[in-house]
Amino acid sequence: MSKIERIIIPSEPIGSLPRPDDLLSAIRNHHQGRMTTKRLDDYYNRAIETTISELETIGSKVVTDGEQMKPSFLIYPIKQLINEYYTFSFDCFSLKYADGQQRILPRLIKAPFRYATYAYTYLDMAKKFTHLPIKQAVISPSALSMVYPTATIKGYSHEQFLTDLINESEKDIRLCLEKGAHCIQLDFTEARFSLKIDPTGQLLKDFVCLNNRVLERFAFSEQHRLGVHVCAGGAQDCSHTFETEYLQVLPKLFELHVGHFYLQLASEPERERVLACIRKYMQPWHRIFIGVINPIDPRIETREEVCEQVLQAAKYIPIEQLGTTDDCGFSPFDDAQSISREIAFEKIRARLEGTRMAEEQLMAKKGKIK
């Protein structure tokens, strides 16, 4: 009797996890001048080590640093330059959430555009604490393009800004590849948000085009290690664009030159419509990681619920191209405290156990067919 080949469905985190209470206190003390940067770094190191250790303990085969050191997924490259190169004004681009909170991008007032922090620095720190594959998230160039939507600095054209942005974004990704990241994930939360600003979809097309100007600089083999994450946004128990039509985003999304797609799905009310759209536009070289955990809902999913979602997705997506993930990061900003750290890890445990349960059921089904 021939041996049945084992079914393996990879399961990966998106990125951010809630920070420990002592780290949050240390960050506040540092902001208020009551703690040195060196002392704060000790808290960061401890939080990263603990985060990775907990992910390993619950069985995650791919880990992240939980973005413990990132001030936010959105502005980490320019955070250190804000006082000198940027200003905040009424017309700045902002992500507006359902509860009224806003996450504002500053406006560039001094040329040239450049990064002060590259994501490989977070990767290097994480590598000290694990031998497992590490996934590294980076911000999409389309998100940062909104710091300079029109030319307002004398002698600095918008096209020159885009050239500088594309160069810096490529460098951010390439350094992570060179440092051995398992996968580099572009956070593209503004994809769905763009339809709120421009319902015609032209802004979304522009965003995809800009991102591809970066991605096309990588060889096809390198693109297989690149991915993109889209969601309706998640911070403090709410989203910024849940009301927009997901099916308008997906066709353009699959034009991106990446191999991995991390797609919000757990919180979608009509999952089968979304899965049918994914099946229509995905390509044979794509891996689709479906969201099976809702990070902004404090209720912990059961492994049976996760398993059911995976089995449903397997009806639309070939098993060899299927993966699981969370809808979004659990703590995309360093002040986010809506979900406790303990709940977040229990949700991740449910994702991992539910995925394994689905593997077993699909294996059993495969055996019966044979």
JOZICOR-V783416 format. One record per residue. N is the residue number from 1. PHI is phi as a letter, one per 30 degrees, with the letter a starting at -180 (* if undefined). PSI is psi in whole degrees, 0 to 359 (* if undefined). Layout:
n=(N;N)
phi=(PHI;PHI)
psi=(PSI;PSI)
//
This chain:
n=(1;2;3;4;5;6;7;8;9;10;11;12;13;14;15;16;17;18;19;20;21;22;23;24;25;26;27;28;29;30;31;32;33;34;35;36;37;38;39;40;41;42;43;44;45;46;47;48;49;50;51;52;53;54;55;56;57;58;59;60;61;62;63;64;65;66;67;68;69;70;71;72;73;74;75;76;77;78;79;80;81;82;83;84;85;86;87;88;89;90;91;92;93;94;95;96;97;98;99;100;101;102;103;104;105;106;107;108;109;110;111;112;113;114;115;116;117;118;119;120;121;122;123;124;125;126;127;128;129;130;131;132;133;134;135;136;137;138;139;140;141;142;143;144;145;146;147;148;149;150;151;152;153;154;155;156;157;158;159;160;161;162;163;164;165;166;167;168;169;170;171;172;173;174;175;176;177;178;179;180;181;182;183;184;185;186;187;188;189;190;191;192;193;194;195;196;197;198;199;200;201;202;203;204;205;206;207;208;209;210;211;212;213;214;215;216;217;218;219;220;221;222;223;224;225;226;227;228;229;230;231;232;233;234;235;236;237;238;239;240;241;242;243;244;245;246;247;248;249;250;251;252;253;254;255;256;257;258;259;260;261;262;263;264;265;266;267;268;269;270;271;272;273;274;275;276;277;278;279;280;281;282;283;284;285;286;287;288;289;290;291;292;293;294;295;296;297;298;299;300;301;302;303;304;305;306;307;308;309;310;311;312;313;314;315;316;317;318;319;320;321;322;323;324;325;326;327;328;329;330;331;332;333;334;335;336;337;338;339;340;341;342;343;344;345;346;347;348;349;350;351;352;353;354;355;356;357;358;359;360;361;362;363;364;365;366;367;368;369;370)
phi=(*;d;d;d;d;d;d;b;c;d;b;b;d;d;l;d;b;e;d;d;e;d;d;e;d;d;d;d;d;d;d;c;i;c;b;d;d;d;d;d;e;d;d;d;e;d;d;d;d;d;d;d;d;d;d;d;d;d;j;d;d;b;b;b;d;i;h;d;c;d;d;a;d;d;c;e;d;c;e;d;c;e;d;c;c;b;b;c;b;d;c;d;d;b;d;c;c;d;d;j;d;b;c;c;d;d;c;d;b;b;c;c;d;a;c;c;b;c;d;d;d;d;d;e;d;d;d;d;c;a;c;d;e;c;c;b;c;b;d;d;d;d;d;d;d;d;d;b;d;b;d;b;c;e;i;b;d;d;d;d;e;d;d;d;d;d;d;d;d;e;d;e;d;d;d;d;d;d;d;j;e;d;a;c;c;d;d;b;d;d;e;d;d;d;d;d;d;b;d;d;j;d;d;d;e;d;d;d;d;d;d;d;d;d;d;d;d;c;d;e;d;d;d;d;c;c;b;b;c;b;a;c;i;b;a;h;i;b;c;c;b;d;d;d;d;d;d;d;d;e;e;d;e;d;d;d;d;b;c;c;b;c;c;e;b;e;c;d;d;b;d;d;d;d;d;d;d;e;e;d;c;d;c;d;c;c;c;c;c;d;d;c;b;c;d;c;c;d;d;d;d;d;d;d;d;d;e;d;d;d;d;d;d;d;d;c;c;e;e;d;c;c;b;b;a;c;e;a;d;d;a;d;b;d;c;d;b;d;c;d;d;d;d;e;d;d;d;d;e;d;d;d;d;d;d;d;d;d;e;d;d;d;d;d;d;d;d;d;d;d)
psi=(127;144;135;127;132;137;126;122;107;147;125;148;163;312;282;148;153;141;147;153;321;329;317;320;320;320;316;317;322;317;328;6;16;6;140;158;322;318;320;321;327;319;320;313;314;319;320;314;315;318;311;319;318;322;319;319;321;2;17;126;341;134;166;173;5;9;39;330;345;130;329;157;339;317;13;325;335;2;316;346;357;317;328;324;352;162;161;131;173;335;14;149;136;145;115;122;164;333;4;345;151;141;110;134;132;168;130;129;359;128;158;166;136;162;145;333;132;148;340;336;325;321;314;319;316;325;341;340;6;156;1;159;139;129;137;126;143;157;144;148;329;324;312;344;339;357;346;67;333;158;115;355;127;127;7;97;162;324;323;320;314;322;314;318;314;317;316;321;317;316;319;314;314;322;324;320;314;331;0;22;139;317;144;121;122;122;114;48;336;353;305;325;330;329;339;324;317;90;345;340;359;320;320;316;318;319;314;317;315;315;322;335;333;310;329;352;353;145;159;321;326;323;335;342;6;147;172;141;131;146;181;13;144;116;132;49;18;170;173;343;38;336;349;158;111;324;343;336;317;316;318;325;320;1;348;143;67;165;334;138;121;106;128;130;327;322;2;130;335;71;323;327;318;316;321;322;319;312;324;323;346;156;162;337;6;145;125;111;110;140;124;1;135;103;341;3;119;345;134;122;152;158;330;321;319;314;315;320;321;316;322;314;327;344;341;329;128;137;322;352;9;142;171;154;190;156;325;174;159;339;72;344;151;356;8;126;25;325;134;157;319;316;319;315;327;324;318;320;317;320;314;315;321;323;317;321;318;319;313;318;322;324;315;317;319;321;321;322;319;*)
//
